[in-house]
Amino acid sequence: MTFDLIRKTALSFPHVTEGFPFDQSTLVFKVGGKMFLLIDIDSQDAITLKSKPDQIPELLESYDWISRGFHMNKNHWITLRLDSLKLDITLVLKLITDSYSNVYQGLTKKAINAFENR
């Protein structure tokens, strides 16, 4: 799974911005000012995504390349090791989509209306 594919996927969703709010190597993708994906552009060996808390235990049990979010709230974030030989690209793309959707749906009505009225 390449950095370009991850970036292209993240930017394909409506109203997404990207930036470096923490340092010069952690690229963060946001919607409505809320993070949904982080990747270290120097190593590019993992991504961190927001997930529904009730889905995390099953993901952790089913896939050894998924762990609780690195340096994030362990109840809401997961980290996917992209260098794993067992990596399922289809699942990674689904989890990126789910992360975006979860964050977008959690935005305030005011924020969503601002997007829709542009």
C-alpha positions in Angstrom: 0.0 0.0 0.0 1.6 3.2 -1.1 1.6 6.7 0.4 0.2 8.1 -2.9 -2.8 5.7 -2.7 -3.5 6.6 0.9 -3.3 10.3 0.2 -5.4 10.0 -3.0 -8.1 8.0 -1.1 -8.2 10.5 1.8 -8.4 13.5 -0.6 -11.2 11.9 -2.6 -13.7 12.5 0.1 -15.6 15.8 0.2 -14.3 18.7 2.2 -11.0 17.1 3.3 -8.0 19.2 4.2 -4.5 18.1 4.8 -1.7 19.6 6.9 1.0 19.3 9.4 -0.4 20.6 12.7 2.0 18.6 15.0 5.3 18.5 13.2 6.8 18.4 9.7 6.5 14.6 9.3 3.0 13.8 10.6 0.5 14.5 7.7 -3.0 14.8 9.1 -6.2 14.6 7.1 -9.3 16.4 8.5 -12.9 17.0 7.7 -14.6 19.9 9.4 -11.4 20.5 11.4 -11.6 17.0 12.9 -8.9 14.4 12.2 -9.6 11.1 10.6 -6.2 9.9 9.3 -2.6 10.4 10.3 0.5 9.2 8.5 4.2 9.8 9.1 5.6 10.9 5.7 9.1 9.9 6.6 8.5 6.3 7.5 5.1 5.7 5.8 4.9 2.3 7.5 1.7 2.9 9.4 -1.5 5.0 9.4 -3.7 5.9 12.3 -7.5 6.0 11.8 -10.6 6.8 13.9 -12.8 3.8 14.5 -16.0 3.0 16.3 -15.1 1.8 19.8 -17.3 -1.3 19.5 -15.5 -2.4 16.3 -12.0 -2.1 17.7 -11.8 -5.4 19.7 -12.9 -7.5 16.7 -10.3 -5.8 14.5 -7.6 -6.3 17.0 -8.4 -10.0 17.4 -8.8 -10.6 13.7 -5.8 -8.8 12.2 -2.3 -8.8 13.7 -1.3 -5.7 11.7 -4.0 -3.6 13.4 -3.3 -2.3 16.9 -4.7 0.4 19.2 -4.0 3.9 18.0 -0.4 5.0 18.5 -0.2 8.1 20.7 -4.0 8.5 20.4 -7.1 7.6 22.5 -7.0 3.8 22.5 -10.8 3.6 22.6 -11.3 5.5 19.3 -8.2 5.1 17.2 -6.4 2.2 15.5 -3.0 2.0 13.9 -2.5 -0.2 10.8 1.0 -1.4 10.0 1.4 -1.1 6.3 4.5 -3.2 6.1 2.8 -6.4 7.1 2.8 -9.2 4.5 -0.8 -10.0 5.6 -2.1 -6.5 4.8 -5.5 -6.5 3.2 -5.6 -3.5 1.0 -9.4 -3.7 0.4 -9.9 -3.7 4.2 -7.5 -0.7 4.6 -9.4 1.3 2.1 -12.7 0.4 3.8 -11.3 1.4 7.2 -10.1 4.8 5.7 -13.6 5.3 4.3 -15.2 4.3 7.6 -12.9 6.7 9.5 -13.9 9.6 7.3 -17.6 8.7 7.5 -17.5 8.4 11.3 -15.9 11.8 11.7 -18.1 13.5 9.1 -21.3 12.1 10.8 -20.0 13.3 14.1 -19.7 16.9 13.0 -22.2 19.4 14.2 -25.3 20.2 12.1 -23.9 23.7 11.7 -20.6 22.4 10.2 -22.4 20.0 7.9 -24.8 22.7 6.8 -21.9 25.0 6.0 -20.4 22.4 3.7 -23.8 21.8 2.0 -24.5 25.5 1.4 -21.2 26.2 -0.4 
